[in-house]
Amino acid sequence: MKKTGKTVVWFRRDLRLSDHAPLVAAAQRGQVIPVYILPSEADEESLGAASKWWLHHSLKQLERALEAKGLRLIYRSGPLLQALDEICQETDADGLVWHRLYEKRSVEIEDLILQRFRERLDFVEGFPGSLLVEPWSLMNQSGSPFKVFTPFWKRCIQRLSPARPLPSPRGIESPTNWPRSEGLDDWRLLPSIPWADGLSLEWQPGEQGALAQLDALLGERLLAYYDERNRPDHEGTSRLSPYLHFGELSPRQIWAALDSFAIRNGIGGLTWKGWQFVSELGWREFAAYLLYHFPSTVSEPLRAEFKHYPWDSKKTHLKAWQQGQTGYPMVDAGMRELWHMGWMHNRVRMIVASFLIKHLLVPWQDGAAWFWDTLVDADLASNTLGWQWTAGCGADAAPYFRIFNPITQGEKFDPNGDYVRRWVPELASLPDKYLNRPWEAPVDVLRAGKVTLGLDYPHPVVDHPFARQRALDGYAKMRNA
Ligand SMILES: Cc1cc2nc3c(=O)[nH]c(=O)nc-3n(C[C@H](O)[C@H](O)[C@H](O)COP(=O)(O)OP(=O)(O)OC[C@H]3O[C@@H](n4cnc5c(N)ncnc54)[C@H](O)[C@@H]3O)c2cc1C
């Protein structure tokens, strides 16, 4: 049968060619016009600097992969609706397809697209694929959204048996006339300061990089994941987060890869410790689910009483934290890792977030904004969940009185000090005993370690016992308000 359709494939955070249902559907209809539209500020939260860096390189990779199939990637700037309108008219397209996203503004725009284009085009469809479960499909027994992870995830697992991922379509037909395209370089997504060198050293954005990273997981790292996932001094986690965020890999592909790995190694079943990894994907699902049902939580606490917390936001403290100069080595190591590689280990994210909120009393929104700008995996849903969880004001959150001790956390999860020594090299020669508490080191130990506090490394910005008590007092005040 002759395929006569002409379909615009609107790439968004699904920068891959495999397991791409919209692309498959478009290829089945006929000619395919792949498009990426840089959203305007009204369309989406503006991207942070690290995300822009990633996006630039990821789009370059996608462009190359499409070229290998005889296609181009058309670049256009938003507003999204206007850009899509123009492209459909310029190309005389009769179809428009995309992967769904679940943030409030994305949902609203998709609704508008459906309204506007369904009348004009023959085939208009948003496909699932960024998540394992559509957020509107799960409710608790009383018909409300889940606010606790365990029952949410239990219900998901009962439902889940994801279909096999789709292969990348072959022999895709290109359009007879291409629409105009802007230049990716003209978008100036790359930073103008040399900060991104570390990102280039550590990451390979794009689908190939994603598959290589998944491959690196499927072996010893996966088998040891359960025991190693809290150790920032080891490369014990998957580092798949930016690939998942930009959709260079789908959660369904990961699920299928784990499944095959378990079958190959004769260790199937949900009791296998490797499935602990799948429940981390569950947290990603939970984050997207919560943001879908509670969109105001990007800026407001889910638990309203936290609006009255007596914050004490000194800009100097925020700056010291951002620069990794708080005088608490584990906190500073994490913040410097973030600056260097645009990523931070989950355990350390919790430690630095707790420190900012509870030791320095800086509002969690300020920390979330810094993460948003500097993380290559910056994700509105996961970042919001992470910060609200740590602050104690979100769904299924850590209780407020659980205040991470940055000293003992360092000693416990970085027992040999390798992580701190890597990122805070000025303390590298201190013995383990004082590595996380250099202010307690006797003068001769500091001298032997070539450290002068206040000169080579800062004094602590705040005293831990004092800060802990102050945070608890603030909590009591809030509860009595
Ligand atoms: C304050 C704070 C802010 C955070 N901000 C983000 C963010 O902007 N983007 C982001 O992707 N994650 C965020 N996280 C969650 C988590 O830290 C990262 O997903 C994880 O460190 C990524 O490393 P990984 O890929 O090696 O994780 P792995 O341990 O290998 O986990 C596999 C995947 O599961 C998902 N995942 C794991 N833990 C979580 C979690 N707690 N919440 C949501 N998804 C999770 C991620 O997609 C991750 O890639 C944040 C956590 C905290 C405490």
The ligand as a MOL file (V3000), in Angstrom:
LIG
                    3D

  0  0  0     0  0            999 V3000
M  V30 BEGIN CTAB
M  V30 COUNTS 53 58 0 0 0
M  V30 BEGIN ATOM
M  V30 1 C 17.8420 17.7380 46.6080 0
M  V30 2 C 17.7270 16.7310 45.4820 0
M  V30 3 C 17.5690 17.1910 44.1740 0
M  V30 4 C 17.4710 16.2690 43.1080 0
M  V30 5 N 17.3200 16.7490 41.8350 0
M  V30 6 C 17.2070 15.8710 40.8050 0
M  V30 7 C 17.0350 16.3310 39.4790 0
M  V30 8 O 16.9440 17.5310 39.2040 0
M  V30 9 N 16.9830 15.3950 38.4780 0
M  V30 10 C 17.0580 14.0540 38.7300 0
M  V30 11 O 17.0100 13.2520 37.7840 0
M  V30 12 N 17.1720 13.6000 39.9870 0
M  V30 13 C 17.2590 14.4550 41.0340 0
M  V30 14 N 17.4180 13.9790 42.3100 0
M  V30 15 C 17.3130 12.5190 42.5470 0
M  V30 16 C 18.6330 11.7320 42.5120 0
M  V30 17 O 19.5930 12.3630 43.2960 0
M  V30 18 C 19.1980 11.5550 41.1000 0
M  V30 19 O 18.1930 11.0540 40.2390 0
M  V30 20 C 20.3400 10.5380 41.0990 0
M  V30 21 O 21.3670 10.9670 41.9650 0
M  V30 22 C 20.8840 10.3980 39.6980 0
M  V30 23 O 22.0180 9.5750 39.6930 0
M  V30 24 P 21.9710 8.1300 39.0330 0
M  V30 25 O 21.4220 8.2320 37.6600 0
M  V30 26 O 23.3300 7.5450 39.1730 0
M  V30 27 O 20.9410 7.3880 39.9660 0
M  V30 28 P 20.6480 5.8440 40.1990 0
M  V30 29 O 20.8150 5.5770 41.6440 0
M  V30 30 O 21.4400 5.0130 39.2740 0
M  V30 31 O 19.0920 5.7050 39.8810 0
M  V30 32 C 18.5900 5.3710 38.5860 0
M  V30 33 C 17.6040 6.4180 38.1160 0
M  V30 34 O 16.4820 6.4540 38.9880 0
M  V30 35 C 16.0090 7.7970 39.1180 0
M  V30 36 N 16.1320 8.2080 40.5210 0
M  V30 37 C 16.9590 7.7190 41.4660 0
M  V30 38 N 16.7300 8.3150 42.6510 0
M  V30 39 C 15.7490 9.2250 42.4430 0
M  V30 40 C 15.0630 10.1640 43.2800 0
M  V30 41 N 15.3410 10.2700 44.5870 0
M  V30 42 N 14.1090 10.9310 42.7320 0
M  V30 43 C 13.7850 10.8180 41.4230 0
M  V30 44 N 14.3880 9.9440 40.5760 0
M  V30 45 C 15.3540 9.1680 41.0850 0
M  V30 46 C 16.8950 8.6740 38.2380 0
M  V30 47 O 16.2520 8.8340 36.9880 0
M  V30 48 C 18.1500 7.8180 38.1130 0
M  V30 49 O 18.8820 8.0850 36.9310 0
M  V30 50 C 17.5180 14.8810 43.3880 0
M  V30 51 C 17.6790 14.4440 44.7040 0
M  V30 52 C 17.7850 15.3560 45.7390 0
M  V30 53 C 17.9630 14.8610 47.1360 0
M  V30 END ATOM
M  V30 BEGIN BOND
M  V30 1 1 1 2
M  V30 2 1 2 3
M  V30 3 2 2 52
M  V30 4 2 3 4
M  V30 5 1 4 5
M  V30 6 1 4 50
M  V30 7 2 5 6
M  V30 8 1 6 7
M  V30 9 1 6 13
M  V30 10 2 7 8
M  V30 11 1 7 9
M  V30 12 1 9 10
M  V30 13 2 10 11
M  V30 14 1 10 12
M  V30 15 2 12 13
M  V30 16 1 13 14
M  V30 17 1 14 15
M  V30 18 1 14 50
M  V30 19 1 15 16
M  V30 20 1 16 17
M  V30 21 1 16 18
M  V30 22 1 18 19
M  V30 23 1 18 20
M  V30 24 1 20 21
M  V30 25 1 20 22
M  V30 26 1 22 23
M  V30 27 1 23 24
M  V30 28 2 24 25
M  V30 29 1 24 26
M  V30 30 1 24 27
M  V30 31 1 27 28
M  V30 32 2 28 29
M  V30 33 1 28 30
M  V30 34 1 28 31
M  V30 35 1 31 32
M  V30 36 1 32 33
M  V30 37 1 33 34
M  V30 38 1 33 48
M  V30 39 1 34 35
M  V30 40 1 35 36
M  V30 41 1 35 46
M  V30 42 1 36 37
M  V30 43 1 36 45
M  V30 44 2 37 38
M  V30 45 1 38 39
M  V30 46 1 39 40
M  V30 47 2 39 45
M  V30 48 1 40 41
M  V30 49 2 40 42
M  V30 50 1 42 43
M  V30 51 2 43 44
M  V30 52 1 44 45
M  V30 53 1 46 47
M  V30 54 1 46 48
M  V30 55 1 48 49
M  V30 56 2 50 51
M  V30 57 1 51 52
M  V30 58 1 52 53
M  V30 END BOND
M  V30 END CTAB
M  END
